Amino acid sequence: MKNKKSMVNLLEANDNSVENPLVSVVIPIYKVEEYLRECIDSVISQTYKNLEIILVDDGSPDNCPAICDEYAEKDNRIKVIHKENGGLSDARNAGIKIATGEYISFIDSDDYISNNFIQSLLYSLIVSDSDISICKYIKFTNELNVSICNKFSISCESPVDSLYKLYSQNEYIVYTVVWNKMYKKSLFNDIWFPVGKIHEDEFTTYKLLSSAKKVAYIDAGLYYYRQRESSIMGNETEKNLFLKIQALEERNDFYPIKSNKKLLALNHYKILFYKEKLLKKNILNKHDFIGEIKTVRKYFFSLPLIKKIAFIKKEIKFWNT
């Protein structure tokens, strides 16, 4: 299955059609008492049963630690880590360290998943001989009524093609976030989430995608992402914008991107995009912004046509104000 779509009926893709490996599911937990049971219930009720469920209590001050212990008593697949608060990255890393599965997924504790999420991602990963599988996600605020998707298409792509998606307006979030995916655990031998940083996925996912031999994509929304006022995704404070820029600047020195003019052009263009936001907030020095304009101009001919046009408009607008 190379770079083409294949329709799969999951009802026919039972566990006997592929291997039956152990899948580790890491759930970092902090101050989500209201949503935690729904999240854990969605994991323990998966159609795929060979799971190692790792609940990482990141020093939560509410009733979450007790809920974790309660579930561990009910299901012997569940392991609980109680630790001092260290943030989302530190909690994920703690889960990775004790995970023994051949494959691993991460679920945020205020979200939940379709009951065929694990089976679908695992099946697509194995039959396509990929190292990462990705599915769409569905946003919701309070209640969500969706029908279970048993038929979906699987397509495969190279690591470079997946890296391009990090700069696509429509697919950026799907490819950047860590939680709508399944990975071969071996990818995390040398890759960790950056402790102490928000937008940790921006610093991490591109390394995982570039380390994969192939990436499988499922055209179905199997992950349910809860919209909360406190969510940092899409929050454009000064600190968040600077962190996004820092993550992108680190990519400039990352070989698979550094060696690809189109990827490098897209990366600099995105840096310019965030710096423009800071400029509008009167936070960024104009000379810094001009320097980024000159850098993008250097890679101008490697940009896709739509971004070439957008860049020209940005330049005209900037110099005329």
N, C-alpha and C positions, 0 to 999 in steps of 0.2 A: 504494500500500500504506500505509494510514493506520490505526494503532492496531488492526490485526487480524493474525491469524496466517495464514501461508501456508506450506504444506508444500513443501519443495524437495528434489528428488532431485539430489544433487550430481554423480552420474554423468552426468546429462543436461546439467548446467550447465557445459559445457566453456568453455575460454578464448575461443572464437569467439562465444559468446553475449553477451559483454560486452566492454568495452574491454580493452586489454592494458597497463595503466599500470605504471610502475616502482614497486615497493614497497621501501622501506628498512626493514631489520630491525636494530635496535640491540641489541647484547648487551654489557652492562657486565661486566667480568671481574676478579675478585680472589680469590685463594686457593681455586680450585675445580678444581684439577688432576684430581681423581678423577672429576669429573662433566662436564668441559668438552667432551670429544669427543662424548659422547652428545648434548649440547645442540646443538653445531654440526652434527653429522650429521643431526639431525632437521630442521634448517633447510635445509641444502643438498639434502636429498632431498624437498623439498616438491613437490607436484603442480603448483603454480604456479611457473614458472621465472624470470619477469622480476623478479629480486631484486637489491638492493644490500645486502650483508650487512656490517655494520660491527661489527668486534670491537674493543672498547675495553678495552685492557689498562690497568687503573687502578693501575699500579705493583705488580703482583702479584709477590711474592718467590719463588714456586715456579716450576714449569715451564710455567705458563700462557703467558708471552710467546713461548716457543719453539713451543708448540702453535699459537698464533695465526699465527705466521709460516709454519709448516708448511702449514696449511690455505690460506693466501693464495697459496702457490706452486701448489697443486693446483686452485684455483677462482678464475677471474678476476673473479667477482662479489664477492669478499671484499676489504674494505679493513681495514687494521689501524691503530689508533691506540695508540702506546705513550706513556703520560703518567705524571707523578708521582701518587702516591695522593692522591685528593681526595674519596673517598667515592662512594656510589652516584649521588647527584644530579649531582655534577660529571661523572661518567662518562657518564651519560645526556645531559647537556647537550652534552658534547663530541661525542657521536654525532649529536645533532640539528643541530649547527652544520655538519657536512659532508654531511649527508643530502641527496640530490638527488631522491629519490622523490616522487611526488605523494601517496603514502600512507606511513604509518610505523607500525611495531609495535615493542614492547620485549619481549625475552625475558630472563629472569634466567638466569644461566649455570649454575646448578645444577638447572634445570628442563629440560624438553623439550616438544615439541609434536607433535600428530598430523600425519601427512603431508599432510592437507588443511586444516590450520589457516589458512594464508594464503589459499588459494583460497576457503574458506568465508566468512571474514570479509570479503574483498574483494567477493565476489559479493553477499553480503547488503547491504553498504554501497552498492554501485552500483545494484542493482535497486530498492532502497528510497529512493534519493536521500538518504542519510543522511551525516553527517559523522563519526560514530563507530559502530563495530560491536563488540558484546560477545558473548563466549561463556562457558559454564560452565567450571569447572576441576575436575580430579580430583586429590585428595590421594594421595600414596603415600610410603612410607618407603624401601624397598629396591627390590624388583622390582615391575613393574606389567604386568599382562596385560589389555589392553582390545581390543575389536574396533573397527575403524575405523567411525565413524558417517558413512554416506553420505546418510542422510535426516534432515532436521531441520526444525523450524518456525522461521520468521522473524516477529518482531513488531516494530512500530515504536512509538516513544513520543516525546513532546515533551521538551525539556530539563528542564522543571519536574517532569514525572513521573519522569524519571531522578534528579533531585535528591532526590525523596522516598525513592527506594530506598536512598540513603545512610544513612537512619535506620531501615531495615527490618532486623529481627533476622536474617531468612533471606537477604536479598540484599545486606546491607551490604558484605561482603568482595568479592563479585562486581563491584559497582559502584565500589568504592573503589580497588582495586589497579589499577596501570597496565598490567600485563603480559598480561592476557587480552583485549586490545582491539586494534583497528586504528583509526587516526585519519587524517583529512585532514591532511597536513603543515602546511597553512596555519594550523591551530589553534595551532601553536607559534610563530607570528610574534611574539607578545607574552607567551607563557607559558613559564616555565622552572621546573625543579625547584630547590627551595631548598637551596643548598649548605651542608653542615655539619649538617643535621638528619636524624635518622632519622624513620620514618613520613612520608617525603617525599610519598607518594601522598595522605595526608590533607590536605596543603597545596596540592595541585595538581589532582587529578582533578575536583573540583567546579567549578573554573574551566573546564576543558575541556568538561565536560558542559553547562554553561550557555552556552558559546559555540557549541555545535552547533545546527543548525537542526532536526535529527532524530537519534534514536539507534536503531540496529537491534540487536535481541537475538536470538541464536541459542540455541535450547533443546537444546544438546549440549555435552558436556564434551570440548573439543579441546585444552585446555592442561593439562599434567601438572605439578603443583606438588609438589616434593619437601619432605617434612617433615624438618627437621634440628634438632638440639638448640640450635644457635647461631642459629636463626631469630628475628628480632625480632617477627614477626607474632604477636600474642597474648601477647607477653612484657609483663607488667604491673609492671615496676620503677617506682620513684618517678619517675625521669627520663622514662620512656616515657609515663607517665600525664600528667605535666605538659606534655609535648610534644603529646599528643593534645588536651589542653584548650586549649593555645595555638592549635593549628590550628583548633579549633572556634570559639574566640573571634574569630579573624580572619574567619570566615564571617559573624559578626554584622554586620560592616560591609560585606559584599559585597552589592551592590545586588539581584541576583535573589533572594537569601535575605532581606535586610533588608526588602524591599518585600512579602514574602509572609508573612502572620502564621502560617500553618500551618508553613512551613519554619522560621521563626524560633522558634516554640514547640518544634518537634522538636529544633532545634539546642541551645536552652537546656536542654531535658530531658536531652539526651545529655551536656552539660557537667556537669549535676547528677549523672548516673550515674557519671562518672569521679571527680568530687569526693567522692562517697560512698565510693568505693574508697580514696581518700587519707585520708578521715576515719577509716575503719576501721583504717588503718595508723598512726593517730595522727600524721599528717604535716600535715593541713590544719587551719587554725584554724576553730573552730566558727562564728565570726561570718561567715567567708567562705561557709561552707556555708549558713547561715541566709539570707545575702544572695541566694544562688542559688535557694533555695527561694522567696523572695519574688518573684524574677524569673519563675520558672516559673509561679507562681500568677497573675501578671499576664497570662500568655498561656494560662491553663488551658483556656479554652473553645475554643481553636484546636487543642488536642491531640486525637488520635484517642481513642476511648472506652477502648481497652485501656490506653493510657498515662495517661489520666485516673485510672483505677482504680489503676494501679501508683503514680502520684504520691501519691494519697491514702494508700495503704498506707505509702509512704516517710515521709510527714509524721507519720502516727500513730506509727510505729515510732520516729522520731527524737525526737519530743516526749515519748515515754513512757520514754526511756532516759536 
